[in-house]
Each structure stands twice: as structure tokens, then as C-alpha cells.
């Protein structure tokens, strides 16, 4: 089943990131893999500061999504998978006519 973006009030485009969770694309600044030492350090510091939103449901973190609000969202799907969902959702959105 193809993942689709969902539109809500104020034009927010939501992308499904697994386990019934969605991310608002208009709030995303960067999507990175958490493997490098600098990103791991930022995530560790974020946990201490309380700005981490963990939506992995206990699975391994495969991406860290930085938002314009300063929060960091930990996700259990890869950045490539998120980018693919965004691309396919936007392509489908351009074809749909209401």
C-alpha cells in the first residue's frame, strides 16, 4: 500500500513514519541517520534537555528528524524511506484532481 500524505488545517502535510505516527513536513528542518558521533551527542544532550520525541516503539532508531521547534524526533524507518514517502505523496498529490 502506497504511503500518502495527509492534509490537515493550515496546510500541514503529514507523512506516516510508522506505528500510526505522522510528522508534519512543514516543521522538518533535517532528517539524518543517527550513526555519527556528532548526531549521537546531540541526541544524548537532547534527552537530558527533554526535547526528544521517541516514536520508535522500542525499535532501533534509524533516523533523527530535527524540527523548527527545536525538538528531535527519533524514528524507526530510514531517512531514505521517509524521503521516498514524501516523493510518492507529492507525486500522487499532483495527479489527484478534486
PDB file as gemmi writes it, atoms N, CA and C in Angstrom:
CRYST1    1.000    1.000    1.000  90.00  90.00  90.00 P 1                      
ATOM      1  N   UNK A   1       0.839  -1.169   0.000  1.00  0.00           N  
ATOM      2  CA  UNK A   1       0.000   0.000   0.000  1.00  0.00           C  
ATOM      3  C   UNK A   1       0.890   1.239   0.000  1.00  0.00           C  
ATOM      4  N   UNK A   2       0.674   2.132  -0.926  1.00  0.00           N  
ATOM      5  CA  UNK A   2       1.473   3.346  -1.028  1.00  0.00           C  
ATOM      6  C   UNK A   2       1.161   4.285   0.124  1.00  0.00           C  
ATOM      7  N   UNK A   3       2.211   4.876   0.671  1.00  0.00           N  
ATOM      8  CA  UNK A   3       2.025   5.832   1.753  1.00  0.00           C  
ATOM      9  C   UNK A   3       1.588   7.162   1.148  1.00  0.00           C  
ATOM     10  N   UNK A   4       0.640   7.798   1.749  1.00  0.00           N  
ATOM     11  CA  UNK A   4       0.151   9.066   1.250  1.00  0.00           C  
ATOM     12  C   UNK A   4       0.286  10.130   2.317  1.00  0.00           C  
ATOM     13  N   UNK A   5       0.467  11.348   1.854  1.00  0.00           N  
ATOM     14  CA  UNK A   5       0.492  12.487   2.780  1.00  0.00           C  
ATOM     15  C   UNK A   5      -0.943  12.820   3.139  1.00  0.00           C  
ATOM     16  N   UNK A   6      -1.147  13.267   4.328  1.00  0.00           N  
ATOM     17  CA  UNK A   6      -2.473  13.690   4.764  1.00  0.00           C  
ATOM     18  C   UNK A   6      -2.434  15.188   4.992  1.00  0.00           C  
ATOM     19  N   UNK A   7      -3.466  15.861   4.533  1.00  0.00           N  
ATOM     20  CA  UNK A   7      -3.564  17.307   4.720  1.00  0.00           C  
ATOM     21  C   UNK A   7      -4.499  17.592   5.894  1.00  0.00           C  
ATOM     22  N   UNK A   8      -4.109  18.501   6.741  1.00  0.00           N  
ATOM     23  CA  UNK A   8      -4.951  18.949   7.838  1.00  0.00           C  
ATOM     24  C   UNK A   8      -5.053  20.474   7.764  1.00  0.00           C  
ATOM     25  N   UNK A   9      -5.736  21.059   8.702  1.00  0.00           N  
ATOM     26  CA  UNK A   9      -5.887  22.516   8.690  1.00  0.00           C  
ATOM     27  C   UNK A   9      -4.543  23.230   8.604  1.00  0.00           C  
ATOM     28  N   UNK A  10      -4.571  24.404   8.054  1.00  0.00           N  
ATOM     29  CA  UNK A  10      -3.411  25.280   7.926  1.00  0.00           C  
ATOM     30  C   UNK A  10      -2.363  24.723   6.965  1.00  0.00           C  
ATOM     31  N   UNK A  11      -2.737  23.798   6.094  1.00  0.00           N  
ATOM     32  CA  UNK A  11      -1.847  23.320   5.055  1.00  0.00           C  
ATOM     33  C   UNK A  11      -0.731  22.407   5.514  1.00  0.00           C  
ATOM     34  N   UNK A  12      -0.793  21.850   6.694  1.00  0.00           N  
ATOM     35  CA  UNK A  12       0.255  20.946   7.164  1.00  0.00           C  
ATOM     36  C   UNK A  12       0.176  19.642   6.382  1.00  0.00           C  
ATOM     37  N   UNK A  13       1.295  19.220   5.849  1.00  0.00           N  
ATOM     38  CA  UNK A  13       1.366  17.961   5.116  1.00  0.00           C  
ATOM     39  C   UNK A  13       1.977  16.923   6.055  1.00  0.00           C  
ATOM     40  N   UNK A  14       1.232  15.856   6.339  1.00  0.00           N  
ATOM     41  CA  UNK A  14       1.677  14.829   7.277  1.00  0.00           C  
ATOM     42  C   UNK A  14       2.154  13.601   6.522  1.00  0.00           C  
ATOM     43  N   UNK A  15       3.278  13.050   6.967  1.00  0.00           N  
ATOM     44  CA  UNK A  15       3.829  11.828   6.385  1.00  0.00           C  
ATOM     45  C   UNK A  15       3.867  10.749   7.458  1.00  0.00           C  
ATOM     46  N   UNK A  16       3.393   9.564   7.099  1.00  0.00           N  
ATOM     47  CA  UNK A  16       3.377   8.425   8.016  1.00  0.00           C  
ATOM     48  C   UNK A  16       4.802   7.926   8.232  1.00  0.00           C  
ATOM     49  N   UNK A  17       5.205   7.796   9.486  1.00  0.00           N  
ATOM     50  CA  UNK A  17       6.557   7.338   9.799  1.00  0.00           C  
ATOM     51  C   UNK A  17       6.549   6.061  10.634  1.00  0.00           C  
ATOM     52  N   UNK A  18       5.444   5.338  10.585  1.00  0.00           N  
ATOM     53  CA  UNK A  18       5.380   4.048  11.251  1.00  0.00           C  
ATOM     54  C   UNK A  18       4.634   4.064  12.566  1.00  0.00           C  
ATOM     55  N   UNK A  19       4.023   2.937  12.880  1.00  0.00           N  
ATOM     56  CA  UNK A  19       3.319   2.700  14.144  1.00  0.00           C  
ATOM     57  C   UNK A  19       2.213   3.721  14.396  1.00  0.00           C  
ATOM     58  N   UNK A  20       1.563   4.177  13.322  1.00  0.00           N  
ATOM     59  CA  UNK A  20       0.468   5.118  13.454  1.00  0.00           C  
ATOM     60  C   UNK A  20       0.895   6.541  13.763  1.00  0.00           C  
ATOM     61  N   UNK A  21       2.168   6.845  13.560  1.00  0.00           N  
ATOM     62  CA  UNK A  21       2.697   8.178  13.842  1.00  0.00           C  
ATOM     63  C   UNK A  21       2.942   8.947  12.551  1.00  0.00           C  
ATOM     64  N   UNK A  22       2.764  10.251  12.612  1.00  0.00           N  
ATOM     65  CA  UNK A  22       2.935  11.132  11.463  1.00  0.00           C  
ATOM     66  C   UNK A  22       3.821  12.307  11.846  1.00  0.00           C  
ATOM     67  N   UNK A  23       4.509  12.856  10.840  1.00  0.00           N  
ATOM     68  CA  UNK A  23       5.340  14.041  11.033  1.00  0.00           C  
ATOM     69  C   UNK A  23       4.841  15.125  10.090  1.00  0.00           C  
ATOM     70  N   UNK A  24       4.765  16.356  10.579  1.00  0.00           N  
ATOM     71  CA  UNK A  24       4.368  17.494   9.757  1.00  0.00           C  
ATOM     72  C   UNK A  24       5.585  17.971   8.966  1.00  0.00           C  
ATOM     73  N   UNK A  25       5.503  17.857   7.649  1.00  0.00           N  
ATOM     74  CA  UNK A  25       6.644  18.201   6.802  1.00  0.00           C  
ATOM     75  C   UNK A  25       7.011  19.675   6.858  1.00  0.00           C  
ATOM     76  N   UNK A  26       6.030  20.534   7.080  1.00  0.00           N  
ATOM     77  CA  UNK A  26       6.343  21.961   7.130  1.00  0.00           C  
ATOM     78  C   UNK A  26       7.161  22.334   8.363  1.00  0.00           C  
ATOM     79  N   UNK A  27       7.324  21.420   9.305  1.00  0.00           N  
ATOM     80  CA  UNK A  27       8.115  21.657  10.519  1.00  0.00           C  
ATOM     81  C   UNK A  27       9.499  21.018  10.467  1.00  0.00           C  
ATOM     82  N   UNK A  28       9.774  20.197   9.451  1.00  0.00           N  
ATOM     83  CA  UNK A  28      11.032  19.447   9.375  1.00  0.00           C  
ATOM     84  C   UNK A  28      12.146  20.341   8.838  1.00  0.00           C  
ATOM     85  N   UNK A  29      13.274  20.332   9.544  1.00  0.00           N  
ATOM     86  CA  UNK A  29      14.459  21.062   9.121  1.00  0.00           C  
ATOM     87  C   UNK A  29      15.454  20.096   8.480  1.00  0.00           C  
ATOM     88  N   UNK A  30      15.652  18.919   9.104  1.00  0.00           N  
ATOM     89  CA  UNK A  30      16.614  17.937   8.593  1.00  0.00           C  
ATOM     90  C   UNK A  30      16.212  16.536   9.033  1.00  0.00           C  
ATOM     91  N   UNK A  31      16.559  15.556   8.193  1.00  0.00           N  
ATOM     92  CA  UNK A  31      16.363  14.139   8.515  1.00  0.00           C  
ATOM     93  C   UNK A  31      17.715  13.476   8.350  1.00  0.00           C  
ATOM     94  N   UNK A  32      18.258  12.925   9.445  1.00  0.00           N  
ATOM     95  CA  UNK A  32      19.618  12.391   9.423  1.00  0.00           C  
ATOM     96  C   UNK A  32      19.662  10.981  10.006  1.00  0.00           C  
ATOM     97  N   UNK A  33      20.715  10.246   9.644  1.00  0.00           N  
ATOM     98  CA  UNK A  33      20.953   8.956  10.280  1.00  0.00           C  
ATOM     99  C   UNK A  33      21.658   9.209  11.610  1.00  0.00           C  
ATOM    100  N   UNK A  34      21.335   8.430  12.625  1.00  0.00           N  
ATOM    101  CA  UNK A  34      21.888   8.704  13.959  1.00  0.00           C  
ATOM    102  C   UNK A  34      23.231   8.020  14.233  1.00  0.00           C  
ATOM    103  N   UNK A  35      23.917   7.574  13.187  1.00  0.00           N  
ATOM    104  CA  UNK A  35      25.134   6.784  13.387  1.00  0.00           C  
ATOM    105  C   UNK A  35      26.377   7.571  13.730  1.00  0.00           C  
ATOM    106  N   UNK A  36      26.481   8.815  13.292  1.00  0.00           N  
ATOM    107  CA  UNK A  36      27.717   9.565  13.517  1.00  0.00           C  
ATOM    108  C   UNK A  36      27.800  10.054  14.962  1.00  0.00           C  
ATOM    109  N   UNK A  37      29.015  10.224  15.424  1.00  0.00           N  
ATOM    110  CA  UNK A  37      29.236  10.665  16.803  1.00  0.00           C  
ATOM    111  C   UNK A  37      28.608  12.031  17.093  1.00  0.00           C  
ATOM    112  N   UNK A  38      28.718  13.019  16.192  1.00  0.00           N  
ATOM    113  CA  UNK A  38      28.094  14.310  16.499  1.00  0.00           C  
ATOM    114  C   UNK A  38      26.569  14.222  16.661  1.00  0.00           C  
ATOM    115  N   UNK A  39      25.902  13.441  15.816  1.00  0.00           N  
ATOM    116  CA  UNK A  39      24.448  13.291  15.931  1.00  0.00           C  
ATOM    117  C   UNK A  39      24.101  12.546  17.209  1.00  0.00           C  
ATOM    118  N   UNK A  40      24.866  11.511  17.546  1.00  0.00           N  
ATOM    119  CA  UNK A  40      24.626  10.783  18.791  1.00  0.00           C  
ATOM    120  C   UNK A  40      24.775  11.710  19.997  1.00  0.00           C  
ATOM    121  N   UNK A  41      25.748  12.601  19.936  1.00  0.00           N  
ATOM    122  CA  UNK A  41      25.967  13.567  21.013  1.00  0.00           C  
ATOM    123  C   UNK A  41      24.776  14.523  21.131  1.00  0.00           C  
ATOM    124  N   UNK A  42      24.281  15.009  19.989  1.00  0.00           N  
ATOM    125  CA  UNK A  42      23.132  15.920  20.004  1.00  0.00           C  
ATOM    126  C   UNK A  42      21.901  15.216  20.576  1.00  0.00           C  
ATOM    127  N   UNK A  43      21.680  13.953  20.178  1.00  0.00           N  
ATOM    128  CA  UNK A  43      20.535  13.190  20.688  1.00  0.00           C  
ATOM    129  C   UNK A  43      20.679  12.948  22.187  1.00  0.00           C  
ATOM    130  N   UNK A  44      21.873  12.586  22.627  1.00  0.00           N  
ATOM    131  CA  UNK A  44      22.111  12.354  24.058  1.00  0.00           C  
ATOM    132  C   UNK A  44      21.859  13.641  24.856  1.00  0.00           C  
ATOM    133  N   UNK A  45      22.351  14.766  24.356  1.00  0.00           N  
ATOM    134  CA  UNK A  45      22.110  16.049  25.023  1.00  0.00           C  
ATOM    135  C   UNK A  45      20.624  16.412  24.989  1.00  0.00           C  
ATOM    136  N   UNK A  46      19.969  16.085  23.878  1.00  0.00           N  
ATOM    137  CA  UNK A  46      18.531  16.347  23.746  1.00  0.00           C  
ATOM    138  C   UNK A  46      17.715  15.571  24.762  1.00  0.00           C  
ATOM    139  N   UNK A  47      18.132  14.344  25.047  1.00  0.00           N  
ATOM    140  CA  UNK A  47      17.431  13.538  26.064  1.00  0.00           C  
ATOM    141  C   UNK A  47      17.544  14.204  27.430  1.00  0.00           C  
ATOM    142  N   UNK A  48      18.716  14.754  27.724  1.00  0.00           N  
ATOM    143  CA  UNK A  48      18.903  15.436  29.007  1.00  0.00           C  
ATOM    144  C   UNK A  48      18.045  16.694  29.092  1.00  0.00           C  
ATOM    145  N   UNK A  49      17.892  17.397  27.964  1.00  0.00           N  
ATOM    146  CA  UNK A  49      17.123  18.648  27.929  1.00  0.00           C  
ATOM    147  C   UNK A  49      15.625  18.418  27.744  1.00  0.00           C  
ATOM    148  N   UNK A  50      15.226  17.183  27.438  1.00  0.00           N  
ATOM    149  CA  UNK A  50      13.802  16.869  27.295  1.00  0.00           C  
ATOM    150  C   UNK A  50      13.192  17.301  25.972  1.00  0.00           C  
ATOM    151  N   UNK A  51      13.995  17.370  24.920  1.00  0.00           N  
ATOM    152  CA  UNK A  51      13.474  17.787  23.611  1.00  0.00           C  
ATOM    153  C   UNK A  51      13.341  16.624  22.628  1.00  0.00           C  
ATOM    154  N   UNK A  52      13.553  15.411  23.115  1.00  0.00           N  
ATOM    155  CA  UNK A  52      13.456  14.224  22.260  1.00  0.00           C  
ATOM    156  C   UNK A  52      12.026  13.699  22.264  1.00  0.00           C  
ATOM    157  N   UNK A  53      11.529  13.372  21.064  1.00  0.00           N  
ATOM    158  CA  UNK A  53      10.248  12.687  20.918  1.00  0.00           C  
ATOM    159  C   UNK A  53      10.569  11.341  20.291  1.00  0.00           C  
ATOM    160  N   UNK A  54      10.449  10.275  21.063  1.00  0.00           N  
ATOM    161  CA  UNK A  54      10.808   8.930  20.598  1.00  0.00           C  
ATOM    162  C   UNK A  54       9.557   8.208  20.113  1.00  0.00           C  
ATOM    163  N   UNK A  55       9.460   8.007  18.797  1.00  0.00           N  
ATOM    164  CA  UNK A  55       8.305   7.291  18.234  1.00  0.00           C  
ATOM    165  C   UNK A  55       8.749   5.999  17.557  1.00  0.00           C  
ATOM    166  N   UNK A  56       9.780   5.361  18.130  1.00  0.00           N  
ATOM    167  CA  UNK A  56      10.303   4.116  17.566  1.00  0.00           C  
ATOM    168  C   UNK A  56       9.558   2.881  18.063  1.00  0.00           C  
ATOM    169  N   UNK A  57       8.735   3.020  19.066  1.00  0.00           N  
ATOM    170  CA  UNK A  57       8.023   1.892  19.687  1.00  0.00           C  
ATOM    171  C   UNK A  57       8.980   0.781  20.110  1.00  0.00           C  
ATOM    172  N   UNK A  58      10.129   1.184  20.655  1.00  0.00           N  
ATOM    173  CA  UNK A  58      11.096   0.212  21.163  1.00  0.00           C  
ATOM    174  C   UNK A  58      12.019  -0.366  20.110  1.00  0.00           C  
ATOM    175  N   UNK A  59      11.847   0.002  18.873  1.00  0.00           N  
ATOM    176  CA  UNK A  59      12.716  -0.500  17.799  1.00  0.00           C  
ATOM    177  C   UNK A  59      13.972   0.354  17.702  1.00  0.00           C  
ATOM    178  N   UNK A  60      14.907  -0.120  16.894  1.00  0.00           N  
ATOM    179  CA  UNK A  60      16.164   0.599  16.689  1.00  0.00           C  
ATOM    180  C   UNK A  60      15.907   1.924  15.960  1.00  0.00           C  
ATOM    181  N   UNK A  61      16.544   2.981  16.415  1.00  0.00           N  
ATOM    182  CA  UNK A  61      16.407   4.289  15.782  1.00  0.00           C  
ATOM    183  C   UNK A  61      17.193   4.306  14.480  1.00  0.00           C  
ATOM    184  N   UNK A  62      16.508   4.598  13.377  1.00  0.00           N  
ATOM    185  CA  UNK A  62      17.162   4.643  12.071  1.00  0.00           C  
ATOM    186  C   UNK A  62      17.235   6.052  11.503  1.00  0.00           C  
ATOM    187  N   UNK A  63      16.504   6.990  12.098  1.00  0.00           N  
ATOM    188  CA  UNK A  63      16.562   8.381  11.648  1.00  0.00           C  
ATOM    189  C   UNK A  63      16.249   9.308  12.805  1.00  0.00           C  
ATOM    190  N   UNK A  64      16.874  10.472  12.762  1.00  0.00           N  
ATOM    191  CA  UNK A  64      16.571  11.550  13.697  1.00  0.00           C  
ATOM    192  C   UNK A  64      16.064  12.716  12.863  1.00  0.00           C  
ATOM    193  N   UNK A  65      14.870  13.194  13.201  1.00  0.00           N  
ATOM    194  CA  UNK A  65      14.247  14.282  12.459  1.00  0.00           C  
ATOM    195  C   UNK A  65      14.316  15.536  13.327  1.00  0.00           C  
ATOM    196  N   UNK A  66      14.989  16.565  12.822  1.00  0.00           N  
ATOM    197  CA  UNK A  66      15.109  17.833  13.525  1.00  0.00           C  
ATOM    198  C   UNK A  66      13.993  18.754  13.052  1.00  0.00           C  
ATOM    199  N   UNK A  67      13.318  19.396  13.991  1.00  0.00           N  
ATOM    200  CA  UNK A  67      12.192  20.264  13.649  1.00  0.00           C  
ATOM    201  C   UNK A  67      12.533  21.730  13.920  1.00  0.00           C  
ATOM    202  N   UNK A  68      11.729  22.609  13.346  1.00  0.00           N  
ATOM    203  CA  UNK A  68      11.947  24.039  13.539  1.00  0.00           C  
ATOM    204  C   UNK A  68      11.591  24.501  14.952  1.00  0.00           C  
ATOM    205  N   UNK A  69      10.928  23.656  15.716  1.00  0.00           N  
ATOM    206  CA  UNK A  69      10.600  23.990  17.108  1.00  0.00           C  
ATOM    207  C   UNK A  69      11.729  23.618  18.063  1.00  0.00           C  
ATOM    208  N   UNK A  70      12.778  22.986  17.541  1.00  0.00           N  
ATOM    209  CA  UNK A  70      13.903  22.584  18.375  1.00  0.00           C  
ATOM    210  C   UNK A  70      13.821  21.161  18.882  1.00  0.00           C  
ATOM    211  N   UNK A  71      12.730  20.475  18.599  1.00  0.00           N  
ATOM    212  CA  UNK A  71      12.592  19.080  19.018  1.00  0.00           C  
ATOM    213  C   UNK A  71      13.334  18.164  18.054  1.00  0.00           C  
ATOM    214  N   UNK A  72      13.674  16.985  18.558  1.00  0.00           N  
ATOM    215  CA  UNK A  72      14.291  15.947  17.744  1.00  0.00           C  
ATOM    216  C   UNK A  72      13.393  14.726  17.843  1.00  0.00           C  
ATOM    217  N   UNK A  73      12.918  14.239  16.705  1.00  0.00           N  
ATOM    218  CA  UNK A  73      12.018  13.087  16.668  1.00  0.00           C  
ATOM    219  C   UNK A  73      12.829  11.872  16.235  1.00  0.00           C  
ATOM    220  N   UNK A  74      12.840  10.827  17.058  1.00  0.00           N  
ATOM    221  CA  UNK A  74      13.536   9.584  16.729  1.00  0.00           C  
ATOM    222  C   UNK A  74      12.548   8.645  16.058  1.00  0.00           C  
ATOM    223  N   UNK A  75      12.941   8.116  14.890  1.00  0.00           N  
ATOM    224  CA  UNK A  75      12.044   7.333  14.048  1.00  0.00           C  
ATOM    225  C   UNK A  75      12.696   5.987  13.730  1.00  0.00           C  
ATOM    226  N   UNK A  76      11.869   4.953  13.559  1.00  0.00           N  
ATOM    227  CA  UNK A  76      12.371   3.604  13.294  1.00  0.00           C  
ATOM    228  C   UNK A  76      12.426   3.261  11.811  1.00  0.00           C  
ATOM    229  N   UNK A  77      12.284   4.252  10.916  1.00  0.00           N  
ATOM    230  CA  UNK A  77      12.463   3.999   9.488  1.00  0.00           C  
ATOM    231  C   UNK A  77      13.598   4.884   8.980  1.00  0.00           C  
ATOM    232  N   UNK A  78      14.209   4.503   7.884  1.00  0.00           N  
ATOM    233  CA  UNK A  78      15.388   5.201   7.379  1.00  0.00           C  
ATOM    234  C   UNK A  78      15.035   6.542   6.751  1.00  0.00           C  
ATOM    235  N   UNK A  79      16.000   7.446   6.697  1.00  0.00           N  
ATOM    236  CA  UNK A  79      15.772   8.723   6.022  1.00  0.00           C  
ATOM    237  C   UNK A  79      15.381   8.527   4.552  1.00  0.00           C  
ATOM    238  N   UNK A  80      15.947   7.510   3.911  1.00  0.00           N  
ATOM    239  CA  UNK A  80      15.613   7.214   2.514  1.00  0.00           C  
ATOM    240  C   UNK A  80      14.148   6.823   2.368  1.00  0.00           C  
ATOM    241  N   UNK A  81      13.638   6.047   3.323  1.00  0.00           N  
ATOM    242  CA  UNK A  81      12.231   5.636   3.294  1.00  0.00           C  
ATOM    243  C   UNK A  81      11.318   6.838   3.492  1.00  0.00           C  
ATOM    244  N   UNK A  82      11.696   7.732   4.390  1.00  0.00           N  
ATOM    245  CA  UNK A  82      10.897   8.944   4.610  1.00  0.00           C  
ATOM    246  C   UNK A  82      10.893   9.797   3.347  1.00  0.00           C  
ATOM    247  N   UNK A  83      12.070   9.970   2.738  1.00  0.00           N  
ATOM    248  CA  UNK A  83      12.165  10.768   1.507  1.00  0.00           C  
ATOM    249  C   UNK A  83      11.336  10.142   0.393  1.00  0.00           C  
ATOM    250  N   UNK A  84      11.343   8.815   0.310  1.00  0.00           N  
ATOM    251  CA  UNK A  84      10.533   8.127  -0.696  1.00  0.00           C  
ATOM    252  C   UNK A  84       9.051   8.352  -0.476  1.00  0.00           C  
ATOM    253  N   UNK A  85       8.631   8.334   0.758  1.00  0.00           N  
ATOM    254  CA  UNK A  85       7.216   8.571   1.072  1.00  0.00           C  
ATOM    255  C   UNK A  85       6.807   9.997   0.726  1.00  0.00           C  
ATOM    256  N   UNK A  86       7.699  10.934   0.991  1.00  0.00           N  
ATOM    257  CA  UNK A  86       7.413  12.334   0.648  1.00  0.00           C  
ATOM    258  C   UNK A  86       7.298  12.482  -0.864  1.00  0.00           C  
ATOM    259  N   UNK A  87       8.240  11.906  -1.591  1.00  0.00           N  
ATOM    260  CA  UNK A  87       8.232  11.995  -3.053  1.00  0.00           C  
ATOM    261  C   UNK A  87       6.989  11.370  -3.647  1.00  0.00           C  
ATOM    262  N   UNK A  88       6.638  10.169  -3.195  1.00  0.00           N  
ATOM    263  CA  UNK A  88       5.462   9.495  -3.751  1.00  0.00           C  
ATOM    264  C   UNK A  88       4.174  10.219  -3.365  1.00  0.00           C  
ATOM    265  N   UNK A  89       4.128  10.760  -2.153  1.00  0.00           N  
ATOM    266  CA  UNK A  89       2.930  11.500  -1.727  1.00  0.00           C  
ATOM    267  C   UNK A  89       2.759  12.769  -2.546  1.00  0.00           C  
ATOM    268  N   UNK A  90       3.849  13.456  -2.795  1.00  0.00           N  
ATOM    269  CA  UNK A  90       3.764  14.697  -3.584  1.00  0.00           C  
ATOM    270  C   UNK A  90       3.464  14.409  -5.038  1.00  0.00           C  
ATOM    271  N   UNK A  91       3.971  13.308  -5.560  1.00  0.00           N  
ATOM    272  CA  UNK A  91       3.658  12.929  -6.951  1.00  0.00           C  
ATOM    273  C   UNK A  91       2.191  12.579  -7.073  1.00  0.00           C  
ATOM    274  N   UNK A  92       1.652  11.854  -6.110  1.00  0.00           N  
ATOM    275  CA  UNK A  92       0.232  11.487  -6.115  1.00  0.00           C  
ATOM    276  C   UNK A  92      -0.660  12.688  -5.921  1.00  0.00           C  
ATOM    277  N   UNK A  93      -0.192  13.651  -5.146  1.00  0.00           N  
ATOM    278  CA  UNK A  93      -0.958  14.863  -4.883  1.00  0.00           C  
ATOM    279  C   UNK A  93      -1.103  15.693  -6.150  1.00  0.00           C  
ATOM    280  N   UNK A  94      -0.064  15.706  -6.982  1.00  0.00           N  
ATOM    281  CA  UNK A  94      -0.111  16.463  -8.212  1.00  0.00           C  
ATOM    282  C   UNK A  94      -1.055  15.863  -9.239  1.00  0.00           C  
ATOM    283  N   UNK A  95      -1.272  14.544  -9.169  1.00  0.00           N  
ATOM    284  CA  UNK A  95      -2.145  13.854 -10.124  1.00  0.00           C  
ATOM    285  C   UNK A  95      -3.607  13.909  -9.695  1.00  0.00           C  
ATOM    286  N   UNK A  96      -3.851  13.993  -8.390  1.00  0.00           N  
ATOM    287  CA  UNK A  96      -5.233  13.974  -7.896  1.00  0.00           C  
ATOM    288  C   UNK A  96      -5.917  15.290  -8.180  1.00  0.00           C  
ATOM    289  N   UNK A  97      -7.105  15.227  -8.719  1.00  0.00           N  
ATOM    290  CA  UNK A  97      -7.890  16.427  -9.005  1.00  0.00           C  
ATOM    291  C   UNK A  97      -9.225  16.300  -8.309  1.00  0.00           C  
ATOM    292  N   UNK A  98      -9.556  17.314  -7.523  1.00  0.00           N  
ATOM    293  CA  UNK A  98     -10.830  17.290  -6.797  1.00  0.00           C  
ATOM    294  C   UNK A  98     -11.868  18.073  -7.547  1.00  0.00           C  
TER     295      UNK A  98                                                      
END                                                                             
